[in-house]
Amino acid sequence: MLREQNADLVALQEVTDRGAVAALGARLGMEVVYGEANSEFAVAWLSRLTVARAQNHCLPQLEKTLLEIEVEGRRLFATHLSAGRTRADEPRRVAEVEAILEHVGEGDVLVGDVNAVHPDDQVGAPPPEEQAPADYVSRRPVELVLEAGFTDCFRALNSSERGWTHLAWHPWARLDYVFARQRARACTVVETQASDHFAVVAELD
């Protein structure tokens, strides 16, 4: 699936096997930047382009981490917010986003699974194992990113498409994002069974 996309940069979530990611990077001919997390679920970048600098911001507010790379003068960040489908889980996600935005500052791109939906997005019925309340879905984390001046690349270009990325075998919500300071040329959801989420692919200037 990654070969088919021929992406310059790939952000990976829930990386639990560092050796497997190294092997994946080698097979794709991509540099690997790995970010240890506060849990077993690390984050990684794969890059065909030269990575000028990398920094892993393993902040105490985060359940996982915020992994920064600099490529061709652009600062890109990958993260993964905490899960939980009840109102009681929301304050932690909001605190995570606030801490992330402090470190991102005027950074160019922020990507990842934010376990929240766009304030205007519709959602479907989750599968029974999700145990999500019918009257609640997390939205404030995405609002905060938008308020910080980022564009939701998929929604900016696909106003009427659902773009649901979660779950691959029962899509019901869009939880995965490419946020950028600029409007993307293209942004699509790739329906693949390579993961439990669909992939989001964006083309940026």
Beta strands, then each sheet from edge to edge (+ up, - down):
strand 1: 9-15
strand 2: 31-35
strand 3: 42-47
strand 4: 51-57
strand 5: 66-71
strand 6: 74-80
strand 7: 109-113
strand 8: 151-152
strand 9: 176-180
strand 10: 186-190
strand 11: 199-203
sheet 1: 1+ 3- 2+
sheet 2: 4+ 5- 6+ 7+ 9- 8+
sheet 3: 10+ 11-
end
